Each structure stands twice: as C-alpha cells, then as structure tokens.
Amino acid sequence: MSPWFFLAGAIFFEVLGTFLLKLSDGFEKAHWGAASIACYAACFWVLAPAMKALPVGIVYAIWSGVGIVAASLIGLYAFEERLGAIQFVFIAMILIGAVGLQVTASAAQV
C-alpha cells in the first residue's frame, strides 16, 4: 500500500483526535477524552509505515502542516472560533508548503 495512503490516514486520525480532545472539555467529559486518545494511538499506528518509506522530515512537515490547516478549519466551522485575515494568510502558507513538499518529495528521492 502507498505510504501516502498511510500518511493521509494518520492525518485523519490526528485531526479527529484533536476535534475529540476539544469536545472533552479538558477531559471533563471522559468519553470524548478516551476517544481522543484512541484516535491519537491510531494516528501513530498508521504514521509508522509512512515514515518507514518516506523521509521523516517530509512526513512530519506534511502531517503537521495539513493537521494545522484542518484543525483551524474545524475550529472555524464547528466551534465558531474566529481568525483574522493575516492568520488565514499564514495558514494558507502552511498548506502551500505541505503541498509543495508532497509534490517535490518523489523528485528528491530519485
């Protein structure tokens, strides 16, 4: 299976874990906190095969960058958190960097 598939799965579980952690309200709602921990465990479980096949710097940069963008969007829409215009610019820069790393990763391995 493609290491990019594993990386996408890790991003999914990490973002879901972050969403559930917010719902746990500082672990006051234990069921959401437990679900968050389970998602983080699943995240690392599927992140490991991606790191086995791809450079660690590329994997980590994409994993964290896309996670930041997704968590920001979830905060914006699900929790009605507000971001300023300059914050959107910097989040877009993170996304551009993550996409650029993915696009150039295969060329760098040649």
Contact map, one row per residue, 1 for C-alpha under 8 A:
11101100000000000000000000000000000000000000000000000000000000000000000000000000000000000000000000000000000000
11111100000000000000000000000000000000000000000000000000000000000000000000000000000000000000000000000000000000
11111110000000000000000000000000000000000000000011101100000000000000000000000000000000000000000000000000000000
01111111000000000000000000000000000000000000000001000000000000000000000000000000000000000000000000000000000000
11111111100000000000000000000000000000000000000000000000000000000000000000000000000000000000000000000000000000
11111111110000000000000000000000000000000000011011000000000000000000000000000000000000000000000000000000000000
00111111111000000000000000000000000000000000011001000000001000100000000000000000000000000000000000000000000000
00011111111100000000000000000000000000000000000000000000000000000000000000000000000000000000000000000000000000
00001111111110000000000000000000000000000010011000000000000000000000000000000000000000000000000000000000000000
00000111111111000000000000000000000000000111111000000000000000100000000000000000000000000000000000000000000000
00000011111111100000000000000000000000000010000000000000000000110110000000000000000000000000000000000000000000
00000001111111110000000000000000000000000010000000000000000000000000000000000000000000000000000000000000000000
00000000111111111000000000000000000000110110000000000000000000000000000000000000000000000000000000000000000000
00000000011111111100000000000000000000110010000000000000000000000010000000000000000000000000000000000000000000
00000000001111111110000000000000000000000000000000000000000000000010011000000000000000000000000000000000000000
00000000000111111111000000000000000100100000000000000000000000000000000000000000000000000000000000000000000000
00000000000011111111100000000000001111110000000000000000000000000000000000000000000000000000000000000000000000
00000000000001111111110000000000000100000000000000000000000000000000001000000000000000000000000000000000000000
00000000000000111111111000000000000100000000000000000000000000000000001001000000000000000000000000000000000000
00000000000000011111111100000001101100000000000000000000000000000000000000000000000000000000000000000000000000
00000000000000001111111111100001100100000000000000000000000000000000000000000000000000000000000000000000000000
00000000000000000111111111000000000000000000000000000000000000000000000000000000000000000000000000000000000000
00000000000000000011111110001001100000000000000000000000000000000000000000000000000000000000000000000000000000
00000000000000000001111111111111100000000000000000000000000000000000000000000000000000000000000000000000000000
00000000000000000000111111111000000000000000000000000000000000000000000000000000000000000000000000000000000000
00000000000000000000110111111000100000000000000000000000000000000000000000000000000000000000000000000000000000
00000000000000000000100111111101100000000000000000000000000000000000000000000000000000000000000000000000000000
00000000000000000000000111111100100000000000000000000000000000000000000000000000000000000000000000000000000000
00000000000000000000001111111111100000000000000000000000000000000000000000000000000000000000000000000000000000
00000000000000000000000100111111110000000000000000000000000000000000000000000000000000000000000000000000000000
00000000000000000000000100001111111000000000000000000000000000000000000000000000000000000000000000000000000000
00000000000000000001101100101111111100000000000000000000000000000000000000000000000000000000000000000000000000
00000000000000000001101101111111111110000000000000000000000000000000000000000000000000000000000000000000000000
00000000000000000000000000000111111111000000000000000000000000000000000000000000000000000000000000000000000000
00000000000000001001000000000011111111100000000000000000000000000000000000000000000000000000000000000000000000
00000000000000011111100000000001111111110000000000000000000000000000000000000000000000000000000000000000000000
00000000000000001000000000000000111111111000000000000000000000000000000000000000000000000000000000000000000000
00000000000000001000000000000000011111111100000000000000000000000000000000000000000000000000000000000000000000
00000000000011011000000000000000001111111110000000000000000000000000000000000000000000000000000000000000000000
00000000000011001000000000000000000111111111000000000000000000000000000000000000000000000000000000000000000000
00000000000000000000000000000000000011111111100000000000000000000000000000000000000000000000000000000000000000
00000000010010000000000000000000000001111111110000000000000000000000000000000000000000000000000000000000000000
00000000111111000000000000000000000000111111111000000000000000000000000000000000000000000000000000000000000000
00000000010000000000000000000000000000011111111100000000000000000000000000000000000000000000000000000000000000
00000000010000000000000000000000000000001111111110000000000000000000000000000000000000000000000000000000000000
00000110110000000000000000000000000000000111111111000000000000000000000000000000000000000000000000000000000000
00000110110000000000000000000000000000000011111111100000000000000000000000000000000000000000000000000000000000
00000000000000000000000000000000000000000001111111110000000000000000000000000000000000000000000000000000000000
00100100000000000000000000000000000000000000111111111000000000000000000000000000000000000000000000000000000000
00110110000000000000000000000000000000000000011111111100001000000000000000000000000000000000000000000000000000
00100000000000000000000000000000000000000000001111111111001000000000000000000000000000000000000000000000000000
00000000000000000000000000000000000000000000000111111110000000000000000000000000000000000000000000000000000000
00100000000000000000000000000000000000000000000011111110000000000000000000000000000000000000000000000000000000
00100000000000000000000000000000000000000000000001111111011000000000000000000000000000000000000000000000000000
00000000000000000000000000000000000000000000000000111111111000000000000000000000000000000000000000000000000000
00000000000000000000000000000000000000000000000000100111111100000000000000000000000000000000000000000000000000
00000000000000000000000000000000000000000000000000000011111110000000000000000000000000000000000000000000000000
00000000000000000000000000000000000000000000000000000111111111000000000000000000000000000000000000001100100000
00000010000000000000000000000000000000000000000001100111111111100000000000000000000000000000000000000000000000
00000000000000000000000000000000000000000000000000000001111111110000000000000000000000000000000000000000000000
00000000000000000000000000000000000000000000000000000000111111111000000000000000000000000000000001001000000000
00000000000000000000000000000000000000000000000000000000011111111100000000000000000000000000000001101100000000
00000010011000000000000000000000000000000000000000000000001111111110000000000000000000000000000000000000000000
00000000001000000000000000000000000000000000000000000000000111111111000000000000000000000000000000000000000000
00000000000000000000000000000000000000000000000000000000000011111111100000000000000000000000011011000000000000
00000000001000000000000000000000000000000000000000000000000001111111110000000000000000000000011001000000000000
00000000001001100000000000000000000000000000000000000000000000111111111000000000000000000000000000000000000000
00000000000000000000000000000000000000000000000000000000000000011111111100000000000000000010000000000000000000
00000000000000000000000000000000000000000000000000000000000000001111111110000000000000000011011000000000000000
00000000000000100000000000000000000000000000000000000000000000000111111111000000000000000000000000000000000000
00000000000000100110000000000000000000000000000000000000000000000011111111100000000000000000000000000000000000
00000000000000000000000000000000000000000000000000000000000000000001111111110000000000000000000000000000000000
00000000000000000000000000000000000000000000000000000000000000000000111111111000000000000000000000000000000000
00000000000000000010000000000000000000000000000000000000000000000000011111111110000000000000000000000000000000
00000000000000000000000000000000000000000000000000000000000000000000001111111111100000000000000000000000000000
00000000000000000000000000000000000000000000000000000000000000000000000111111111111000000000000000000000000000
00000000000000000000000000000000000000000000000000000000000000000000000011111111100000000000000000000000000000
00000000000000000000000000000000000000000000000000000000000000000000000001111111000000000000000000000000000000
00000000000000000000000000000000000000000000000000000000000000000000000001111111100000000000000000000000000000
00000000000000000000000000000000000000000000000000000000000000000000000000111111110000000000000000000000000000
00000000000000000000000000000000000000000000000000000000000000000000000000111011111000000000000000000000000000
00000000000000000000000000000000000000000000000000000000000000000000000000010001111100000000000000000000000000
00000000000000000000000000000000000000000000000000000000000000000000000000010000111110110000000000000000000000
00000000000000000000000000000000000000000000000000000000000000000000000000000000011111110000000000000000000000
00000000000000000000000000000000000000000000000000000000000000000000000000000000001111111000000000000000000000
00000000000000000000000000000000000000000000000000000000000000000000000000000000000111111100000000000000000000
00000000000000000000000000000000000000000000000000000000000000000000000000000000001111111110000000000000000000
00000000000000000000000000000000000000000000000000000000000000000000000000000000001111111111000000000000000000
00000000000000000000000000000000000000000000000000000000000000000000000000000000000011111111100000000000000000
00000000000000000000000000000000000000000000000000000000000000000000000000000000000001111111110000000000000000
00000000000000000000000000000000000000000000000000000000000000000001100000000000000000111111111000000000000000
00000000000000000000000000000000000000000000000000000000000000000000100000000000000000011111111100000000000000
00000000000000000000000000000000000000000000000000000000000000000000000000000000000000001111111110000000000000
00000000000000000000000000000000000000000000000000000000000000001100100000000000000000000111111111000000000000
00000000000000000000000000000000000000000000000000000000000000001100100000000000000000000011111111100000000000
00000000000000000000000000000000000000000000000000000000000000000000000000000000000000000001111111110000000000
00000000000000000000000000000000000000000000000000000000000000001000000000000000000000000000111111111000000000
00000000000000000000000000000000000000000000000000000000000011001100000000000000000000000000011111111100000000
00000000000000000000000000000000000000000000000000000000000001000000000000000000000000000000001111111110000000
00000000000000000000000000000000000000000000000000000000000000000000000000000000000000000000000111111111000000
00000000000000000000000000000000000000000000000000000000010011000000000000000000000000000000000011111111100000
00000000000000000000000000000000000000000000000000000000010001000000000000000000000000000000000001111111110000
00000000000000000000000000000000000000000000000000000000000000000000000000000000000000000000000000111111111000
00000000000000000000000000000000000000000000000000000000000000000000000000000000000000000000000000011111111100
00000000000000000000000000000000000000000000000000000000010000000000000000000000000000000000000000001111111110
00000000000000000000000000000000000000000000000000000000000000000000000000000000000000000000000000000111111111
00000000000000000000000000000000000000000000000000000000000000000000000000000000000000000000000000000011111111
00000000000000000000000000000000000000000000000000000000000000000000000000000000000000000000000000000001111111
00000000000000000000000000000000000000000000000000000000000000000000000000000000000000000000000000000000111111
00000000000000000000000000000000000000000000000000000000000000000000000000000000000000000000000000000000011111
